[in-house]
Amino acid sequence: MKKLLLLSFCIFLTTTLNAQNDWHPIGPDDYDQPSFSYAYYTKIAMDNNNVPYVVCSDQNSGRKICVRKYNGTSWQYVGSAGFSTGQADYTSIAIDNNNIPYVAYKDVDNSNKITVQKFNGTVWEVVGISGFSTGQADYASIALDNNNIPYVTYKDVANSNKITVQKFNGTAWEVVGTLGFSAGAVDYTSIVFGNTNIPFVSYKDASNSNKVTVQKFNGTTWEVVGISGFSAGGADYIAIATDSNNVPYVVYKDVINGNKATVQKFNGTNWQVVGTAGISAGLADYTSIAINSSNEPYIVYEDGSNSYKATIQKFNGTAWQLVGTAGISTEVSDYTGIAIDNNNIPYVVYSKTYYGGKARVEKFNGTSWEIVGNHGFTDASGAIFRGFFTLDGNNVPYYAYTETTISNKATVKKFNGTNWVTVGAPEFSNGAADYLTIRTDNNNVPYVAYRDNPLSYRITVKKFNGSSWVTVGTQGFSTGFANNISLTFDTNNVPYVGYTDDAYGGKIIVKKFNGTSWQLVGIQGFSSGLSSYITLAINSTNTPYVCYKDNSVGDKVIVQKFNGTAWEIVGSNGISAGTNYYPSLAFNSTNVPYIAYSDGTLSYKTTVQKFNGTAWELVGTPGFSSGYSEFITLLLDHSDIPHISYADLNNGNHVYVQKFNGAAWEVVGSSVSSGHSRAVSMAFNSNNIPYVAYESTGAYVKYYGPQGLLSTNEATLTQNSISIHPNPVKNSFTISGNETVEEIEIFDLLGKTVLHTKNASGQINVEILPKGLYVAKIKNEKGISSVKLVKE
């Protein structure tokens, strides 16, 4: 009865607050990141309050320029996202003494000329005019002098690709010295000021065998610092910084020294190597430098000897030493940059190249590097290689995943109402666990199935017995390599698995567990040809169905069901018009099968069909998604409304959910994810609330509804015999049961806490509450329960 009351309340809540519905995170939010998709030309700067700012050309905003800052709790946009008129390349950022950020970039919409903007506290305004350089400006770099005057340098294509510097005089941009003052063509231009307000520039000097040259402005002309082309050989990725004594340092990729990183400083007469030449273990790209208040130089680079991950070193006065460990990032890291705050804490930024290439910022805590912001709810910070989501009968969310930084072993987490916690031991599989999937049985016991790579890539199923993960049957029970694994249960709690087996030509095998061992359902390899993208589902009469892509019929989708003796085709042998990907199968409450797939005949947009007893018929229009759909999940909610979730390749790989309203497919809310996502899965809880999980440089789960709805719903995690008397209540109530009540929290219709008390006993006074419906979440030593509360 209590569960029914809570269900009624949640349905009422959803209906009443429909206008406020949207996707809300369960745990970490993927909007709390420096960027939402691939970030080009990332740079980092610190303001006087030690707030890090990151600038980039953001794929999520059409390659326009974006700036975000970390406010101490989360990342937020500075102004609007994508505030340039078009694509921005070679983005650079500097912050003045009043904490006003400036950016410079190559402005593609303005004939590839340079544009500078500053943030006025509300919006980004153009400094001077847009596109003020004579012609195309590459390698744009910005710095501010001690009087907050912005200077820019760039490779000036209109002036024979030589270097040009301009400054803003309060009205217009004027040339500093002469246009194109270098002896020849340049690359990797960079500018910095010492505390005497003298600008220094560094660049790759084509007129001097592509070596490094540094010049400074003496008030009239640009003069060479030391000699032109002072590096031993050619140089790339050149960056410059000055210490508190106005000593300029440069870092670069040193071609003649095995493409390793080298740092040099000017001693007043010559450029001398700091430490030894070629200080990195191997190739170093995207070299960047910053110097702390103790005049210790720090460098960051993409480290070829450590799988092209980000590595940071500092010079201790005698030698270069690692800051933390080598290769701090979890994957290849482009566009590395470094800045140091007023407390001498180094921050680095880089763009992760895999799975969306988002920007990431890390800071050094004195012992190790820690992420600024979040990386999802998994323990490690690597990319989720496999992820799958489910809900048990008590609406507890479970997520199974493998992660690149932990050898792709299987780990399962569940949400306990407050945090994501590990179920059993982490990394419990023997080794890498491919095609990992998770389901819970009718007793809320979680099971996982996966390809067990150390066991000759055969299939293994495990379940959680309350304390550890134990094998169901024997490990590695398939004959050969197992791929495309799907796991489900019948109404009698019998687990079934479907998979393709290389020992049978990549055809499909279905097995069920008889309590002792895994036995065949039908024959081995019953599909016609090589099969993939299997979904195994069982209807309420315990009839197993599979849908899959079969190459023997031109990679069309096929559905088969087991008739008790053999597998038989449902409808036609090849339902889709042509090639399909990511087919998914589900039933409505009357056991009508539905399928969804990425339709190759319609630009791989989503098509849904259902079986009418004789043939497959379209549900709505074919190819209704806005773009190429990947990672499709099809489900019907408790009202038999079909929903699909997918990642939309044509829309930045954002995750979307659509439902069929009886006439057409409509988007549910807005984009679920902040940006590029993959490994999408979906489930409905008992209150008809959809949940979607996905990988977006970390694992994230969101639900659809009004903000705070989860707070009222998550009480179903643990049921016990708690009730409230009287109910409805006018002034006060008591709580039944012998256990001590540790905590009571009462929520209004918006999910807002209106009363919270600990160690409650006796009468609970609610006289001050307005009349209406509430939910009381009551915690005792047995767990948490929720009760609908009516205040009169």
N, C-alpha and C positions, 0 to 999 in steps of 0.2 A: 504493500500500500504506500509506504514511504517513497519507494522508487517511482511509483506512478505519480504521486504528488509532485515530486521533483521534476519528472518529465513534463507534466502539465504546466508547471511553472515556467520551465525553460522554453516550451513552445509558445506560451503567452509572452514571455520576455522577448523572444525572437520576433514575434509578430508585432508587438507594440513598438519595438525600437528598430524596425526594419530600415528606416532612413539612415540609421547610424551604423549599419553593418559595413564591415570591411575585414581585411585580413590582419590578424594580430599574432604576434610571436608567442610561442610557448618557450620561455627561456630567452636566449640571446636573439637579437634582431639583426638581420643582415643589412639593415640600413646604417648600422653603426660600424662603418668601414670607411677608409679614406677614398675609395672609389667603388663603383658598382659593376664595372666591366673593365675591359682592357684599358690600361692607362699608359699613354705614350708620353715620353719626355717628362717623367716625374722629377720634381725638385722639391726640396724642403727648406723652410726658413723658420726661425724662432722669433717671437716678439719679446718685448722687455719683461713680460709676465710669464715667460717660459711656456707660452702656448705654441705648439707646432702647427704650421700651415703647410699644406701640400697643394701644389699646382700640377695639372696634367692636361693633356689633350685626351678627352674622355670618350671612348667608343660609345658609351651609354648615352651620350648627348650629341651624337653625330660628329664626333671628333672636335667638338667645340671645347673651349677652355673652361675648366672648372677649378675652383679653389674650395678646399674644405679645411676646417681646423678642429682640433680636439679641445673641447671645453672643460676637460677634467673628468667628464663622465662619458661623453659620447662624441662621435664625429658629426659635424654639422656643416652645411653649406655656408660659405661666406657670400652673401647675396644669393643670386639665383644660380641654378645649374646651367652650364652652357651659355655663358653670357656674351661670348664673341658672336659676331654675325654669321660666321661660318667656321670652317675647319681652322684650327690653330696648331701650328707646328713649332718646335723649338721653344717650348714654354719655359719661362724663367720668372722667379719671384724674389722680391726684396721687401723689407719692412722698415719704415722710417722710425725716427726716435719717438714719434707720437703713436706708434703702433698702427700706422696706416699701411696696409699692404699695397704694393704695386706689382703688376705683372707686365711682361713684354713677350711678344710672340710674333711669329711669321703669320701674317693675316691672309689666308688663302682667298678670302672674299674680296680683298683689296689688292689684287694683283700680286700677291705674295710679298707685299711690303710689310714693314714692321709697324706694329701698333702697341701702344702702352695704355693701360687702364689702371685706375686706383679705386679703392673702395671708400666711399664717402660716409659709410655708416649705414647706408640703406641700399644703394645700388653701386654697380661698377660704372664709373664714368670714364670716358676717353680723355686722356691727357693730351691736350693739343688737338690734333686731328688724327683720324684713322689713316694708316698707311702713309706715314710721313717720309719714309725713305725714298730716295730717287727711284729705286727699282727693287727687285727681289732681295729679301734679307734672310740669309740662312744663319744658323748658329746664333740666334738672338740671345743676348745676356744682359741683365739689368743690375745696377748697383746704385746706391744712394750715398751722397757725400755727407759730411757731418752737419751740413745745413739743410738736409733733406731734399737736395736737388737730385732728381733722377738722371742717370746717364745710361745709355745703351751702347752696346757694340754689336757688330754683326758683319758677316761676310757680304760685301756690297757687290752684287752681281752686275749692277749698272756701271760699276767702276772697276772693271777687269777682275772681279772676284777678290779685290783687296779688302782690307779691314777699314771700317769707318766707325767713328764714335760721335754720338750726338748727345746733347743735354737739353733739358727743358728750362727755358729762361723765365718761366712764369706766363708767357704768352704763346711761344712757339718753340719748336725744336730747332736748335742751331748746331752747326757742325763744330766739333771740338778739334781745332787744328785744321787739317784739310781732309777732303774726301779721299778715301782710298790711300792712306798714308803708308801702308806697308810696301816693301820692295816688290812683292809679287803676290800671287793668289794665296788665300789663306783658308784654313778650316779650323773647327773647334775653337772659335773665339770665346774669350771669357774676360770679365772685368771685375776689379775689386778696388777698394779704397783703403789706404792706411789711415792712421789717426791724424796725419798731417794734411789730409784732404787731397792727396795726390793720387790720381787714378793710374792704375797699372792694367795693361792688357796682355794676354798671352794668346798664342795661336800657333798652328802648324804652318810653317813657312815654306811654301813651294819653291821660293827662290833660293832657299838654303837646304836643298835635299830633303825637304819635308821634316826638318828638325824643329825644335821649339825655339821661338823667339819671344822675348818680353820687351815691351816698351812702356814708358811712362810719359805723362804730359808735364812739361816744365813751365807751363803758363803760356807758352807761345807755340811750341812745336812738340811733336812726339819724338823722343830720343830712345835709342836702344839701351836697355839695361844690360851691362856686360857686353857680350858679343851676340850678333845675330846667329841663330842656329847653334845654340850651345850644347844641345843634347848630343850624345855619342852617335846617334843614328836617327832614323825616322821615328816620328811620334804620333800617336792617335789619342783621342779622349783626353785632351789637355785641360786641366783646371788649375786655377790660381787662388791663393789665399795669402793674407799677410798676418804676421803676429803683432803683439802689442808694441814691439820696437820697430815696426814698419818694415820688417824683413819679409820680402816676398818669397813664397814657396810655390813650386809647381809640381803636380803629379801627372804622370802620363803613362800610356802603354808604350813600352820601350822596345821598338822593333828589333834593334840590334842585339838586345839582351833577351832573346827568346819570347818577345811580346809580353814580358813580365812588367810589373809596375815598378817605376822608379820615381823617387822624389829628389828634387834639387832645391837649394835655397841660394840666395844671393848674399855673399858675405861682405859686400861693399866694393869688391873688386872683381870677383869671379863667381860663377855658378858652381857650387860644390854639391856633390852627391851627399844626401842625408842617409847615413848608414852605409849600405852597399847598394849598388845598382841591381835591379831585378830582384826586388824583395819578395815578391809573391812566389808561391810554389810553382805556379805555372802561368799560363796566359791570363792576362787581366784586361777586361773590357769595362767600359763605363766608369773609369776611375774618377774619384771625387775627393776633395780634401777640405778639412776644417781644422782650426787651431784653437785650443782652449786658452783660458786666461793665464795658465802657467806656461804658455808658449810650447805646448806639446802638440805636434801635428798628428792628426788622425786621418786615415784614408779608408775608403770603402771601394770595392770593385767586384765585378762578376768574376768569380774564381774558376778558371778552366780546369784546375787540378782538383776541384771539389764539385764536380758535376755542374759547374757554372752557377753555383749558389753564391750568395753575398758573403764576403769575408771582410772583416775590419781589422786593421792594425794601427798601432800608435808607436811613436818613437819615444823611448824612455830616456833619451840623452846619450845612449850608447848603441842601442840596437832596436830594431823593429820587433815588436811582440804582438801576438794575437790579442785582441780584445774579445774575451769569451773564447769560443771555439771557432775553427774555420768552417765556412759554409753554414751560416746561421739560418738561412732560409730553407724551406722544405723542398724547393724545386728551383729550376732555372730562374734567375732574377736579372731582369734588364733594367736599364735606366736607374742605376744605383746613385743615391745622393746622400750627403751627410750634413748635419748641423749640430751645434753644441749649445746647450742652454747656459744660463748664468751660473748654474751650480756645477758646471763642467760635466754635465750628463750628455753623452752623445746619443743622437737620434739618427736613424738611417731610414731611407725610403727606397723602395724598389718595386718593380712591376713583376708580378708572378706570371710566367709565360703560359702555364697550363690552366685549363678549365676556367677560362675567362680572363686571365691576366690582370687581375685586380691589383691596385696599389696596396702595399702593406707598409706600416711603420713599426719599427721596433726601437726600444731604448735599452741602454745598458744599466742594470740595477746594481752594478758593482761586482756581480758574480756571473750573471748570465743575461742574455737578451730576452726581453719580454715584449709581447705584442701590445701595441697601444690601440685600444679598442677591443674587438673580439674576433674570434675565428670559429664561431659556432660553439656547440655544446660538447664536442668531442674533446678528449684529453690532450691529444697532440694537435699540432697546428698544420699538418699536411693536408693534401687534397684527399677527399673521400673517393676511393676508387670504386667501391660498391656501397650502396646504401639502400635499405628497404625499411618501410614503416608499417606498423599495424597497431590496432587498438584491441585490448582484451574486453571481456564482457562487462567489466567495471569501468570502462572508458579510460583505462590506464594506457598512455602512449608508450610504445616500444620502438626502438630504432636499432637495427643491426647494420654494422658497417665494417669495412676494412679501410685501412689508411696507409698511405704510401710510406709514412715515417715509422711505422711499426710492422714492417714486413708484410703488409696486407693480411695480417691475421684477423680473425673475427672477434668483434667486441659487440656487446649488446648493452644499451642503456634504456632506462625507463624514466618517465617524469613522475616524481613523487608528490606533485602539487606545488613544489617550490623550486626544485632543481632537477637536472638530469643526473641520475646516479647509475653507476655500473651494476649490471646484473651478474652476480657471480664474479669470476676473475676476468680481467680484461685479456684480450689476445688468447683466447682459450683454444683456438684451433691448432692443429699440429704445425701448420705453416700457412702459406697464402691460401685464402679461402675465396675462390671465384664463384660468380653467379650466386652470391649469398642472398638468401631470402628468409623471412621470419613470419610466422603465424602463431596465434595462440589457440589452444583447444577450448572445448566447452567448459573446462574447469579452470580456465585462465592460466594454463601452463604454457609458457612460450617454447616453441620449437624453432630450430634453424636448420636449413639444408644448404649445402654448398659443395662445390668441387674441391676436394681435399688434395691440394697439389703434391704434398709429400707422399701421398698414397697413390702414386701413379695417376693422379688427376681423376680419381674415382669419386663417387658421391658419398657423402657422410651426412647423417641426420643426428642432431643432438637436441636434448630438451633440458630445461632447468628444473632440478628436483627440489628447489628451495634453498639449496646451499651451493650447488655446483652444476656444471654442464656435464651431462652423462650421455653416452652414445645410445641411440635407439637402434637395436639390432647390432649389426657389426659395422665397423668403419669401412669405408671404401667398398660398398657392396655392388657397385655397377661392374659390368664386365670390362668395359674400356673407359676411355676418356668420357667424362660426363659434362655436357654443356647445356645451356638454356634451361636451368632448373626452375621448377615451379612446385610449390608446396601448398597443400590444403587439407581440410578435414571433412569427413562426412558427419551426419547428424549423430552417429553413434560414437563419435570421437576417434574414429580410425584415421590415422594420418596416411595421405597419399602423396607421392612425388611423381612428377613427370619430368623427363629430361631426354636429350639426344645422346646417343652412345656411339662413339667412333668405331666400336667393335661391330656395329651393325650399320655402317655406312652413314652415320650421322642421322639415322632415323629415330623415331620417338619410342620410348619405353615408359610405361606407367607401372608403378608398383605401390602396394599398400602394405602396412605393417600389421601382421596377424597376432601380435602380442609376443611373438618369439623371433620372427624373421620377416624379411621383406619378400613378398611373393608377387609374381607377375599378375597384372590385370590384362587379360588378353594375351597376345603374343609379343615376342621381342620384335622391335622395329616395325611397327604396323603402318607407319606413314609411307607414302609412295616413294619419296625421294629425300634428299638432304633437307633437313628441317631446322628452323630456328625461331626465336621469339615465341616460345611456348607459354600459353596460359592454361593451367589446369584448374577447372572449377567443378563443383559438385552441387547439383540442385537439391531441393528439399526431399525428393524421392530417392536420394543417394545414387543418382545416375551420374557418373563422371563424364565430363566433356573436356576436350582439348581444342584450342585454336592455335594456329601456327602458320608460318610462312613455309611454303614447300617449293623447292626449285624444280620439281618434276612437272609443275604446271605453270612455269613462268614466274615463280616467286609470288604467286597469288596466295590469298589467305584461304585456309581450309578449316572446317570445324568437323570433328568426329565425336561420337558418343559411344559409350560401352553399353551394349544391349543385354548384358548378363553373360554373353558367350563370346562375342567378338566386337571389334570396333567397326562402326559404320559411319559413312559420310552423312552429315546433316545438310540437306539441300544439295547444292551443286558442288562438284569437285573443282574448286577454284571460284570463290565468291566474288572477290574483288575484280575490277575490270582489268587490272594489270598488276605490276609489281607493288608489293606493300611492305611496310616496316612497322614494327612495334604493335602487332595486333594484340588486342585485349578482349577478354570475354567476361560477361556477367549475366546474371538472371534477374528477372523481376520476381515479385511475390507469387506469381502463377507459373513460374518456371519457364517463361519465355526467354530464350537466349538472345543476347545482344552482343554485337562485336563492334569494335572501333579499330581503326588502323590508319596509318599514314599512307595516303593514296597516291601511288606513283603516276597515275594518269592525270592527276590534278595537282601537279607541283608539290606532291607529298603533303598536301593539307589533309585534315582529318575528315574521314567519312565514317558514319555509323549506320549499321543495318541491324534488323531484327528478323527472327525466323517466325513466319506466320503459320507454321504447321505444314506448309507445302514448299514455300520458297523464301529466300531472303529478300527483304524489302528495305528501302532506304528510310532512315529516320531523319526527317528534315532534308536539306539539300546536301548533295555530296560535296566534299572539299570545303567545309564551312569555316574552318579555322583561317585566321588571317594570313598565316604563313606555314612554312615547312614545320610539321609537328614531330617532336621526338619524345621518347620516354612516356608514351601514352598509358594512362590508367583509365579504365571504364568502370563505373559503379552506378548502381541505382540506389537512390536513398530509400528510406522507409515508406515514402509516399509513391514509390515506383517512378520517380523522376530520374531519367538518365543524366549523369554528369561525366565529364571527362576532364582529366588534368594532363598537361603536357608542357614541354619547353618549346617555345616558338622561335625557330632559327631565324626567321625573317624579322623578328622584333627583339634582337639582342639576346636571344635565348632566355628571355623572361619566362617565368612560369605563369600559365593562365589556367583557369577553370571555366568551363562552359557547361550550361545545362539546357535541356530541351524543354521549352515552355508549352509544348503541344503544337506549335506552328513553326518555330525557328529555334536555332541555338543562340543563346545569349550569354554574354560574359558575366561571371559571378564576381561582383566587386571590380576591383582594378587588378593590375598585375600583382601576383602573389609575391614574387621575388623582387629584390632591388635591382638585379642585373643578371648577368650571364649565369645560367644554372643548368644542372644535369641531374641524372639519377632521381627522377621525380616519382613519387608514389602517393597514394591518397587512401583515406579511410573515412568512414562515417561513425560517429559515436551513437549511443542509444537515443540521444536527443536530436538526431538528424543534423548534427553539426559536422560539416566537412573539415577534415584536417589534411594538410598537404605537407609532405617532407621533400627536401631537395638538398643537393650539394651546390653551394655557391661560395667557393673557397672556405669551406667549413659546412657542417651540417646544421640545418635549420628546419623548424616545424612551425606552421601557422594554422590557425583555425579561422573560420569565417563566422562573424557575428558582431554584436556590439562590444565595445571595449569593456572588459570586466566580466563578460559572460562566463569565461573559463573559471573565474573565482567561485561562481555559484554552482558550476557544474562539476568541478573537480572533487567535490565532496563525495561523489559516488565512488571514489577510489576504495574506500573501506566502508562496509556496511556493518552496523551492529544495532542492537535493540535499544536505541535511544528515541525518546519521544518527548514532546513538550506539553505541559498542562497548565492552564487551559490553552486551547488554541481553536478559535481566535482568542486573542488576549487584549485586555484593556490597559492594565497597569503593570502587572508582573506575571512571570511564569516560573515554574520549576521544571527540572530536567529529571526524567526517570532514569533508573539504573543504579547499580551499587558502586560503580567505579567513580573515582574522583575526576571531576571535570577540570582539565588542565587549562582550557582556553575556549572562549566563545567569540565568534566573529559574526556580526549580522550585516548583510548586504542589502542595499536597495535595488530597484529595478535597473539601475545603471551599472550595477556591480561595484558600487562605491561602498566602502566600509562606513557604517553609521554608528556602530557600537562595537567595542573591543574590550574584553576583560579577561584576565588570567586568574587561575585558581578560584574559579567561581564556585559558590556553594549557596544553598538556600534559594531565596527568591531573586530572580533577575528582573530588575526594574527597567521597563521600556516605555514608561509613561510619556517621556519627552518625544518619542517618535511619532511622526504624523501617521494618520491612517493609511493603510495600504498593504501591499504584498511585499514580503521580505524572505530571505533565506538565512537561516541560522546554521553556521558551520560550527560543529561542536567536536572538540578533540578530547579524548581521554586515553587511558593507557592501552586500549585496544585498537585505537585508530581514530579516524575522522568520519563523521556522518553529517549529512545535511538534512534539514527539516524545513518544509515550507512553513512560514510564520505569517499569520494574518493579524494585523494590528487594527483594532476597532477604535 
